[in-house]
Amino acid sequence: MPYMFRMTDSDLRIDDSGDGWVLAGSGAPQFTLVNEFLGYLGDRRYSPKTVRAYAFDLLAFCRWLLAEDTQLGDVTAETLLRYLSRCRAATFRGRPGGNVYLIRDGRSTGYAAATVNRRMAAISGMFEFRAMRDPDMPSPVPKGAARRQAGRAGRGGLLGHLAAPRPASKLRVRQPRRLPEGLDAEQATGLLGSFRSWRDKAIAGLMLLSGLRSAEVLALNVGDVDIPRGWALVTGKGDKERRVPVDAEVAGLIQTYLLLERPDADADGTATDRLFVVAKGPNRGRPLTPEGLRAVFRYHRELSGVKDGHPHALRHSFGTALAEAGTDLAVIQALMGHDHVDSSARYIHLAPAHVRAAFDDARARQRRQG
C-alpha cells in the first residue's frame, strides 16, 4: 500500500503513489490538471523535493477553491489576488497575531513571504503548463515587466549575458533577502564535541570542512571517497557531479568508521554501497535516511545546547570560512556546487574580515596615489 500523508480529513489529500505525488480524494476528479502538471514535473526530472512541495502548495490552493466553490477553469486574476490576500492574512494556532509582530520578518499573521511566493510559483507553473498544451486557455496569472532572469541553460557559456529576459509575475510579495547563517567557532566546537560515534563525526566533518549538503552526504557511496588522496566524488543538485577535497582528519574519521562501526549487511544479509548506514536497531545496515539524519542532529542540538546546530548551518559555516579566508568566488562556487555565482556571493557579505581587508587595501592604494 502506498505511503499516505494526510493533512486533514477533507475531500482532498496528497498521496505518494510510488512514482510520485498525486492529488487524491473524493474531490480530486475536478482537479485533474494538478496531477497532469505534477507528472510533467516528474518527466522533466525536477527534484522530488520540489515536486512534493509543489504538490502540497497546489493542494492548499485546491482546498481553497473548494471552499470558494470555484472551478479551476473559472480562475481569473481576481481569484488569484483573493487567494494571495488569504495567504497573507491566515492565522495560526499559537501565533499571537494582532499587534504582536515577529522581529524576524515583521509579520503578525499570514504565511512567510517565501512560502507565499512558492505557492504562487506552483500555481503559475500549472497554468503555464495548461496554456502550453492548449493555447486557447491562457494563464490567468498577470505578467509584470520583463526582467533578466534566465534559466540554467540560458545563463551559462560565453553568451549567457544575452539570454532573453523573462516576464515576472505580479503575483508576488516582497521577500526579504536572508543571508546564510552559520555557526561561530564556539558553537561548532560544542556541537561536534557532542558526537560520539565515528559515523556521526564523519558526517559532521564532511558538512563543516567540505561544505556538503545533507542529501549529498547521504548519497555518498563507499567508492566515492578516496581516503588516501583525500577526495570525494559528490552528486549534487540536478545530478551534477563535482570532486571536493576531504580534510585529512575527516578522512581518518571515515576510515575508522568503515573499520570499526559500519555493518557489512542488514538483518536480511543484503549489502549496500551507501557509505553511511544505520548502526543499530531493526534497520541496522540499511542506508541512513534524511529522517534519521535529522533525528541525529536533533538529539545533539539538545545535548550540546547549540539550538542552531542544523546540518545546513555547518555547510554555511564552511562557506563563511572560505570567504573570510579571501578565497576566490569561483573557487567557493566550485567547492559548494552552486549553479550560479550569486549563491556564492552571499557568503562574501557574511565575511566582515574579508570586507574589512578589501576596504583597508583600497584605502591604502588611495593614500599612495595621493
C-alpha positions in Angstrom: 0.0 0.0 0.0 1.5 3.4 -0.9 2.6 5.7 1.8 -0.1 8.3 2.5 0.4 11.7 4.0 -2.9 13.1 5.2 -3.1 16.8 6.2 -6.7 16.8 7.2 -9.8 14.7 6.8 -11.0 16.8 3.9 -12.1 15.7 0.4 -8.5 16.3 -0.9 -5.2 15.0 0.2 -1.7 14.3 -1.3 -0.6 10.6 -1.7 2.7 9.1 -2.6 1.8 6.7 -5.4 5.3 5.3 -5.6 6.0 7.0 -8.9 5.4 10.5 -7.5 3.0 12.7 -5.5 -0.6 12.8 -6.6 -3.8 14.7 -5.6 -6.3 12.2 -4.3 -9.7 12.1 -2.5 -13.3 12.4 -3.5 -12.7 16.0 -4.8 -9.7 15.1 -6.9 -11.5 14.4 -10.2 -12.3 18.0 -10.8 -8.6 18.9 -10.4 -7.0 16.5 -12.9 -4.8 19.3 -14.2 -2.9 19.2 -10.9 -1.8 15.6 -11.4 -1.0 16.1 -15.1 1.2 19.0 -14.1 2.9 17.0 -11.3 3.5 14.2 -13.7 5.0 16.7 -16.2 7.4 17.9 -13.5 8.5 14.4 -12.8 9.1 13.8 -16.5 11.2 16.9 -16.6 13.3 15.4 -13.8 12.5 18.1 -11.3 13.8 17.4 -7.8 11.5 15.1 -5.9 11.5 17.6 -3.0 10.4 20.3 -5.4 7.6 18.2 -6.8 6.5 17.3 -3.3 6.5 21.0 -2.2 4.5 22.0 -5.3 2.0 19.2 -4.7 1.2 20.5 -1.2 1.1 24.1 -2.5 -1.4 23.1 -5.1 -3.3 21.1 -2.5 -3.8 24.2 -0.4 -4.9 26.1 -3.4 -7.4 23.5 -4.5 -8.9 23.2 -1.0 -9.4 27.0 -1.0 -11.1 26.7 -4.4 -13.4 24.1 -3.0 -14.3 26.4 -0.1 -14.9 29.2 -2.6 -17.0 26.9 -4.8 -14.7 27.8 -7.8 -13.6 25.5 -10.6 -10.0 25.6 -12.0 -11.4 26.6 -15.3 -13.0 29.7 -13.7 -9.9 31.0 -12.1 -9.1 34.6 -13.0 -6.5 37.2 -12.0 -9.0 38.5 -9.4 -9.4 35.0 -8.0 -5.6 34.7 -7.6 -5.4 38.1 -5.9 -8.0 37.0 -3.4 -6.1 33.8 -2.7 -2.9 35.9 -2.3 -4.7 38.0 0.3 -5.9 34.9 2.1 -2.4 33.6 2.4 -1.1 36.9 3.8 -4.0 37.1 6.3 -4.1 33.5 7.5 -4.0 32.9 11.3 -2.3 30.0 13.0 -2.7 28.3 16.3 0.0 29.5 18.8 0.8 32.7 16.9 -0.2 35.9 18.9 -1.4 37.9 15.9 -3.0 41.3 16.4 -0.4 43.9 17.2 2.3 41.4 18.1 4.8 41.3 15.3 7.7 38.8 14.8 11.1 40.5 14.9 12.5 38.3 12.2 10.1 39.1 9.4 7.7 41.8 10.7 4.6 39.5 10.4 1.7 39.1 12.8 -0.4 36.9 10.6 -0.1 35.0 7.3 2.5 32.7 5.8 6.1 33.7 5.3 6.8 35.6 2.1 8.9 32.7 0.8 6.0 30.3 1.3 3.5 32.6 -0.4 5.8 33.1 -3.4 6.5 29.4 -3.8 2.7 28.8 -3.8 2.2 31.4 -6.4 5.1 29.9 -8.5 3.4 26.5 -8.3 0.1 27.9 -9.4 1.7 30.0 -12.2 3.6 26.9 -13.4 0.4 24.8 -13.5 -1.5 27.4 -15.6 1.5 27.9 -17.9 1.6 24.1 -18.4 -2.1 24.3 -19.3 -1.5 27.1 -21.8 1.3 25.2 -23.4 -1.0 22.3 -24.1 -4.0 24.4 -25.1 -3.2 27.9 -26.4 -6.9 28.8 -26.3 -6.7 28.7 -22.4 -4.2 31.4 -21.5 -2.8 31.6 -18.0 -4.8 33.9 -15.6 -1.6 34.9 -13.8 -0.9 38.6 -14.6 2.5 39.3 -16.0 4.7 42.2 -15.0 7.6 43.8 -16.7 10.3 41.6 -18.2 13.4 41.1 -16.0 16.7 39.5 -16.6 16.0 36.0 -15.2 17.4 33.3 -17.3 17.3 29.6 -16.6 20.3 27.3 -16.1 20.8 26.7 -19.8 20.3 30.3 -20.7 22.8 31.9 -18.3 25.7 29.5 -19.0 28.5 29.9 -21.5 30.1 32.9 -23.1 26.8 34.3 -24.3 24.9 33.8 -21.1 24.5 37.5 -20.6 22.5 37.7 -23.8 19.8 35.4 -22.5 16.3 36.8 -23.2 14.6 38.3 -20.1 11.6 36.5 -18.7 8.4 38.2 -17.7 8.0 38.3 -13.9 4.6 37.7 -12.3 2.9 40.5 -10.5 1.5 37.9 -8.0 4.5 38.0 -5.6 5.1 39.6 -2.2 8.2 41.4 -1.2 10.6 38.8 0.2 13.5 39.9 2.5 16.8 38.6 1.4 18.0 36.2 4.1 21.7 35.6 4.2 23.1 32.1 5.2 23.6 31.7 9.0 26.5 29.6 10.1 27.9 28.7 13.5 30.7 30.5 15.2 33.8 28.6 16.4 32.4 28.1 19.9 29.1 26.7 18.7 30.7 24.4 16.1 33.1 23.1 18.7 30.3 22.5 21.2 28.1 20.7 18.6 30.9 18.5 17.2 32.1 17.7 20.7 28.7 16.1 21.5 29.1 13.5 18.7 30.2 10.1 20.0 30.1 7.7 17.1 32.6 7.7 14.3 29.8 7.8 11.7 28.3 11.0 13.1 31.6 12.7 13.5 32.5 11.9 9.8 29.1 13.2 8.6 29.5 16.5 10.6 33.1 16.8 9.3 32.1 16.5 5.7 29.5 19.2 6.2 31.7 21.6 8.2 35.0 21.1 6.4 33.9 20.1 2.8 30.6 22.0 2.6 28.4 19.1 1.7 24.6 19.2 1.8 22.7 16.7 3.8 21.4 14.9 0.7 25.0 14.8 -0.8 26.3 13.2 2.4 23.5 10.6 2.4 24.1 9.8 -1.4 27.8 9.0 -0.9 28.8 5.5 -1.8 31.8 3.8 -0.2 33.7 4.0 -3.5 33.1 7.7 -3.8 35.6 8.6 -1.1 39.3 8.3 -1.9 40.6 8.2 1.6 44.4 8.1 0.8 44.2 11.0 -1.6 41.6 13.0 0.3 38.9 13.4 -2.4 35.2 12.7 -2.6 33.0 12.4 -5.7 29.8 14.3 -4.7 26.5 14.1 -6.6 24.7 17.5 -6.1 21.6 19.1 -7.3 20.4 18.2 -10.7 22.6 15.0 -10.5 25.7 17.1 -11.2 28.9 15.6 -10.0 31.9 17.5 -8.5 35.1 16.5 -6.7 35.7 18.1 -3.4 38.8 17.8 -1.1 38.4 15.9 2.1 40.3 17.1 5.2 42.8 14.6 6.4 41.2 14.4 9.9 37.8 13.8 8.3 39.3 11.1 6.0 40.6 9.4 9.1 37.2 9.5 10.8 35.7 7.9 7.7 38.3 5.2 7.6 37.8 4.4 11.4 34.0 4.3 10.8 34.5 1.8 8.0 36.8 -0.4 10.0 35.0 -0.3 13.4 31.4 0.6 13.1 29.9 0.1 9.6 27.8 -3.1 9.3 28.6 -5.2 6.3 24.9 -6.0 5.6 21.4 -5.6 7.1 19.4 -8.2 9.0 18.4 -9.9 5.8 22.0 -10.2 4.6 21.6 -7.5 2.0 24.6 -5.3 1.5 24.5 -1.7 0.3 27.0 0.6 -1.4 25.9 3.6 0.6 28.7 4.9 2.8 26.6 5.9 5.8 24.2 3.3 7.2 22.1 2.7 10.3 24.3 1.4 13.1 21.8 -0.1 15.5 18.2 -1.3 15.7 16.0 -3.3 13.3 17.2 -1.2 10.4 20.8 -1.9 11.1 22.9 -1.9 7.9 20.4 -0.1 5.8 21.2 3.3 4.3 20.7 6.3 6.6 17.6 8.3 5.7 17.0 12.0 5.8 14.7 11.4 8.8 17.4 9.5 10.6 19.9 12.2 9.9 17.5 14.9 11.2 17.0 12.8 14.4 20.7 12.6 14.9 21.2 16.4 14.8 18.0 17.0 16.8 19.4 14.8 19.6 22.9 16.5 19.5 21.4 20.0 19.4 19.6 19.3 22.7 22.7 17.5 24.1 25.1 20.4 23.2 22.7 23.3 23.8 23.5 24.6 20.3 20.0 25.3 19.2 21.1 26.5 15.7 23.1 23.3 15.1 21.3 22.2 12.0 23.1 20.3 9.2 22.9 23.2 6.8 24.4 25.5 9.4 27.6 23.5 9.2 27.7 24.0 5.4 27.1 27.7 5.8 29.9 27.8 8.3 32.2 26.3 5.6 31.2 28.9 3.1 31.7 31.7 5.5 35.1 30.4 6.5 36.2 30.3 2.8 35.0 33.9 2.3 36.8 35.2 5.4 40.0 33.5 4.2 39.7 35.5 1.0 39.0 32.5 -1.2 38.2 33.4 -4.9 34.5 33.5 -5.6 34.8 31.0 -8.4 36.5 28.5 -6.1 33.7 28.9 -3.5 31.2 28.2 -6.2 33.0 25.1 -7.3 33.5 23.7 -3.8 29.9 24.2 -2.8 28.3 23.2 -6.0 26.4 26.3 -6.6 24.7 26.7 -10.0 25.2 30.4 -10.1 27.9 32.6 -8.6 25.2 34.8 -6.9 24.6 32.0 -4.4 28.3 32.0 -3.5 28.5 35.8 -3.3 26.1 35.7 -0.3 29.0 34.4 1.8 31.2 37.4 1.0 28.5 39.6 2.6 28.9 37.4 5.7 32.6 37.8 6.0 33.4 41.1 7.8 37.1 40.2 8.0 37.2 39.8 4.2 35.3 43.0 3.6 37.5 44.9 6.1 40.7 43.7 4.4 39.5 44.7 1.0 38.5 48.1 2.4 41.9 48.6 4.0 43.7 47.6 0.8 41.6 50.1 -1.2 42.3 52.9 1.3 46.0 52.1 1.3 46.1 52.4 -2.6 44.2 55.7 -2.4 46.8 57.1 0.1 49.7 56.0 -2.0 48.1 57.8 -5.0 47.9 61.0 -3.0 
